[in-house]
């Protein structure tokens, strides 16, 4: 995943990720309650932008961020140099270097779209989270992206962007729509599944121009790899820029991009039936026994 991370590892990408975390802080964190937890692990922390925001919201948490990329972690250490309660670790999300039942909250934010085996990552998070804790997954479902009326140049680039991410990077840009299926197949108990309006022209709390600029920078961040691997052309890139310029000055054009948040936990032990010792299941009732 690291070599083919579609957005690259430039200083511009570091700045984009920090700006993205701020722009999307409400859809990512709104409604989450960290008050009962002491520790949180973010898997795929990249440059540490979300960890910084979590610390502001829940200063009592001991925070750990894990990422596979040494370049991302180098940037994170610079960004979080003064934050002593944040520990950064290099490691593979598919095989976490942490003991069983060791953290209160395990979290991913925009990670699973980039990995080759999302189920393995979720399985590992369920392993390291305490039985009383939870796993919080906030992930894209790129089928939700669109403009009304449609903007063909933007759609063509977006389709190519997603193909490049899936075929070259080995990820799944539609993973948000499969989170529940994967979690339940692993035996997890799903506590909540909610759609998140990541970007929306109907959102009056954020400026339309800022949201459009975010979308444009997101799409353009894949240009280097898309061009290098033949998924896009310079002509497509120019058409993309022209289309965004048009949308920017036409306020009647609507746009939307969504995600899914899924909260789950380990299966909880069954309560023993009255009169039976802990750990023992009551015998099944005979088929012909009275009701």
N, C-alpha and C positions, 0 to 999 in steps of 0.2 A: 504493500500500500504506500509506503513512504516515497519510493522512487517515483511513483506515478500519481501522487496526490495532485489532482487536477489544477489546484490553485497555485501550486509552487511554494517556495520558501523565501521569497524576496522580502526586503524591508517593506516594500509596498504592501505585500500580503500581511505582514505583521500589523501594519497600521490598519488594514482593512478589517482584520479579525477583531482588533480592539474596538474599532468603530461599530462593527456589527454587533458585538456583545452589548454595547450601550443602546444601539437602535432597537434591539430585540429583547431587551431586558424584561419588559412587561409580559409579552407572550411566553417567555421562557420561565419566569419566576413567579408571576402573579398566581396567587392561590396556594403556594407551597408554604408549609409551616415547618421550620427547622427547630422550633423551640425545645422539643423533647430530645434532641440528638446531641451527642458530644463529638462525633467524628463523621467526616464525609470524604468519600473518594470519588473524584471525577476521572473517568477513564477516557482518554483522548482529550487531554486538557489543552493541547496545542500551545499557544503563547501565554496561557494563563489568564486570559481576559475574563472568562466567567468566574474563575476562582476569586479574582479580585472583587467582583460584584457580590459573590456569595459571602465573602468575608464582611463586606459592608452591611449585609442584611442579617448575618448571624455570627457576630464576633466571638461567640463562645465555642464555635466549632474548631476542632483540630482538622485542618484541611490537607488532603493529599491529592496531588495531580499526577497522573501517569500518561506518558506519551511515548510512541515508538521513535519519533524523530528527534535526533540530537539537535538539529537546527531549531526546531520549535522550542525545545527545552532551553536552549541557549538564550533565545529571545525571552522566554518566560522568566528565566532567572534574572535577566536585566530588568524586566518590567516589575517583578515582585521582590526586588532585592531588599526592601525595607519591611517585608511582611514575614515575620519570624514564625507565625503559626501555619504557614503554608510550606509543605514539604513536596518537592518535585522528584519524580522517579522515572527513569527510562525503563520501558518494558513493553511486552506484547500484550495487547488486550485479550488475545485468545488464550493466554496462560498467565494469569496475574500472579505476581510474586508476593502474595499476601496470604496469611493463614486463613483457615475457615473461620467464619463467625467473628470477624475482627473489626468490622466497621458498622456504624449505625445506618448510613445512607450510602448507596452506590448510585452513581449517576453517569449518564452519557448525554451530551448535547451536540447534535450534528456530527456524531461519530459513525454510526452504523451504516450510513450511506457509503462510507469509504472502505469498509472491511470486507474480506472475502467470505467470512462465516459469522454472520450476526448471531446465530444461535449459540455458537461457542462463547462469544463475548457475554451474552446474557447469562449463560450457564455459569460462567466464572463469577459474574457479579452476584448471582444468587448464592454461590458458594461462600464468598467472603463477607457477605452481609449477615448480620446477626439475625436469629429467628424473630426478634422483636423489631427488626429494622425493615427498610424498604429499598427497592430499586426504582429509580425514576429515569425514564427514557424519554427524551424529547428529540424527535427525529422527523426528517422531511418526508413528505409524500409529494413528489414533484409533479404528479398529475394535477395537483390543485393550482398550478401556476397558469395564469392566462390574462388576456386583455379583452375588453369588450368596448367597441367592436374589435375583432381579432386583428393582430398586427403580424402579418405573415413573416416579415424579416426577423422579428424577435422570436416567433415560434420556431422558425427554421434553425436559428442559432441554438435555442433551448433544446430542441430535439437532438441536435448534434452534440451539445454539451453533455446531455444525459447518456448518449451512446458512448461517448469518449470515456466518461467516468465509469460506466459499467464494463466496457470491453477492455480498456487499457488499465484502469485502476482496479478492476475486479469488485467494485462495490455495487450497491443497489440504491439508485436514487428514488425508489418508490417504497423504501423499507417501512415508512410510517404506517402504511396500510396493512403491514403483515406483523406488527409488533404483538398484538394479542394472540394471533395464531402461534407464533413462535413461543411466547411465554407460556401459554397453556400446554403446548406440546412438551415443554420442559417440566411440567408439573407445578408451575408457579400459580399462586393465587392472585388473580387480577383484582386490584382494589379500585382502580379508576382508569378510564380511557376517555380523553377529551380532545377534540380538535382545537388547534391553536391558530388564530389568524395572525400569521407572522407579518405579512405586509398586506395592506388593504387601502384602497383609495377612499373607502367609507370611514376610515379611522380618523376622526377629527382631533385626536390627541397628539398626532404626529403630522408634521408638515408634508403635504403631497410631494413637494420638490425633494425633500430629504429621503422619502421612501423610494422615489424613482431613482435618485442617485445611488442609493444602496443597491437596488436591483441591477442597475447598469454596471456598477463596479463588480457585483457578484458574477454576472455573465461574462464580463470582459476579463475577469481573473483567470478564466480557462483558456484564453486566446492562444497563449504560447504553446501549450500542449496540443490543443485542437488543431492549430495550423501545422505543427511539427508532425502530427500523426495522420494528417489528411482528413480530419473530420470537418474542417471549415476552410474557407478561402478568404483572401484579403477582400474580395468583393462582398462576401457575406458579412465581414467585419464592418465594412463601410456602411452597408445597408442597415446593420444593427444600430450604429451610431445615429444614422439619419432618422430611423424609426423612433428612437428614444428622444431625439430633439423634437420630433413632431408631437409625441405624447406629452412632453413637458409643457408645451404651449397650448394644448387642447384639453382643458379641464373636464370636458364631458367624457373623455376616454377613461374607463374604469379598469382597475387591475387588482389582482389578488394572488397571494401565495400563502399556502397553509402548511401546517405540520400536525403531528399527533403527539400527545403526551400520554404515556402509559405508566402507571404506578403499580408495582406488583411486589410480592414478598414470597418467602419460602412457604411451602405448604405447612399449615399449622397442625400440630399433633391433635388427634381426636381425643375428646374427653371420654374417659372410661365410664361405662354405664354404671349406675348405682348398684352396689353389691358385688362388683367385680374388681379385682386388684388392678392397680395401674399397669398399663401396658398390655392388658389382656382384653380381647374382644369377646363380647357376649356371644354365645353360640347362636347360630341361625335358628329361627323358629321353625319347627317341623311344618311341613306343607299342610298337614291335616289337623294341626292344632287349632283350638278355638281362638277366635279373634279376641 
